Amino acid sequence: MNVTFPFLLALGDFSLFLLRLVVALVFGASGYYSLRDPAGRGKGFGVSPAGTIGLGAAEVLASLALVTGILIQPAALGLILVGLGAIQKKAFQWKTGIWGKGTDGWHYDLMYLAMNLVILATAGGRWVLRIG
């Protein structure tokens, strides 16, 4: 038996907007810290300072796109690729399990990947800035 609450369906666009804000907050903060200290952050990730600046800029720009809804699908796709890179590094290079130790696992990366997939597949809902 499938039990649903039809009145909650009216919250779909609000829910997608809230999802976009949460994802933007996490990736935007990560990008900010990468841009603020690329050498230190890059060392922790095993990425060059130039690579860290590129990742940081991509995260910040994608976060702005998620908040505004402008170029939202390319932004979500870009963040999916960032997430896949993080999972690849943690799972295959560092040999960290999904739960890892402390924050070293890739379970959060997998969650954010799924969140970005929802944003990509729904175009983030109807709460976006309209241009033109």
C-alpha positions in Angstrom: 0.0 0.0 0.0 1.4 3.4 -1.0 0.6 6.1 1.5 1.2 9.7 0.3 0.4 13.1 1.6 -0.9 15.0 -1.5 -0.9 18.4 0.3 2.9 18.1 0.7 3.4 18.0 -3.1 2.8 21.7 -3.1 6.1 22.1 -1.3 8.1 20.6 -4.2 9.6 23.8 -5.6 10.4 25.1 -2.1 12.0 21.8 -1.2 14.2 21.9 -4.3 15.2 25.5 -3.6 16.1 24.5 0.0 18.1 21.6 -1.4 19.9 23.9 -3.7 20.7 26.3 -0.9 22.2 23.5 1.3 24.3 22.2 -1.5 25.5 25.7 -2.4 26.4 26.5 1.2 28.5 23.4 1.5 30.3 23.7 -1.8 30.5 27.5 -1.6 32.3 27.3 1.8 34.6 24.6 0.5 35.5 26.7 -2.6 36.0 29.8 -0.4 38.5 27.9 1.8 40.3 26.5 -1.2 40.7 30.0 -2.7 41.7 31.5 0.6 44.5 29.0 1.2 45.2 27.0 -2.0 48.6 25.7 -0.8 47.3 24.4 2.5 44.1 22.9 1.2 45.8 21.4 -1.8 48.3 19.7 0.4 45.5 18.1 2.3 43.9 16.9 -0.9 47.0 16.0 -2.7 46.3 18.6 -5.4 48.6 21.4 -6.6 47.8 25.0 -5.6 46.8 25.8 -9.1 44.4 22.8 -9.2 43.0 23.8 -5.8 42.3 27.3 -7.1 40.5 25.8 -10.1 38.4 23.5 -7.9 37.7 26.3 -5.5 36.6 28.7 -8.3 34.4 26.0 -9.8 32.7 25.3 -6.4 32.1 29.0 -5.8 30.7 29.7 -9.3 28.5 26.5 -9.2 27.2 27.5 -5.8 26.2 30.9 -7.1 24.4 29.2 -10.0 22.6 26.9 -7.6 21.4 29.8 -5.5 20.2 31.9 -8.5 19.1 29.1 -10.8 21.2 30.5 -13.7 22.9 27.7 -15.6 21.8 25.4 -12.8 22.1 22.1 -14.7 25.7 22.7 -15.9 26.5 23.7 -12.3 25.0 20.6 -10.8 26.8 18.5 -13.4 30.1 20.2 -12.5 29.5 19.5 -8.8 28.7 15.9 -9.6 32.1 15.6 -11.3 33.8 17.2 -8.3 32.0 14.7 -6.1 33.1 11.8 -8.3 36.7 13.1 -8.1 36.5 13.2 -4.3 35.0 9.7 -4.1 37.7 8.4 -6.5 40.5 9.9 -4.5 39.1 8.7 -1.1 38.0 5.2 -2.2 40.6 4.2 -4.7 43.8 6.2 -4.0 43.5 6.6 -0.2 41.6 3.3 0.2 39.1 4.8 2.6 35.9 3.0 3.1 32.5 4.6 2.7 32.4 5.4 6.4 36.2 6.0 6.9 37.5 7.4 10.1 36.1 10.7 11.2 35.4 12.8 8.1 37.7 10.7 5.9 34.9 8.5 4.5 33.1 9.3 1.3 29.5 8.9 2.6 28.9 12.7 2.5 30.4 13.0 -0.9 28.0 10.3 -2.1 25.0 12.2 -0.5 26.0 15.4 -2.2 26.4 13.6 -5.5 22.8 12.3 -5.1 21.6 15.8 -4.2 23.2 17.3 -7.3 21.7 14.5 -9.4 18.2 15.5 -8.1 19.0 19.2 -9.0 20.3 18.1 -12.4 17.3 16.0 -13.2 14.7 18.5 -12.0 16.5 21.7 -13.2 16.3 22.8 -9.6 12.5 23.5 -9.7 10.8 26.7 -10.7 12.2 29.1 -8.0 15.0 30.6 -10.2 15.9 34.0 -11.5 14.6 34.7 -14.9 16.7 36.6 -17.4 15.0 38.3 -20.3 
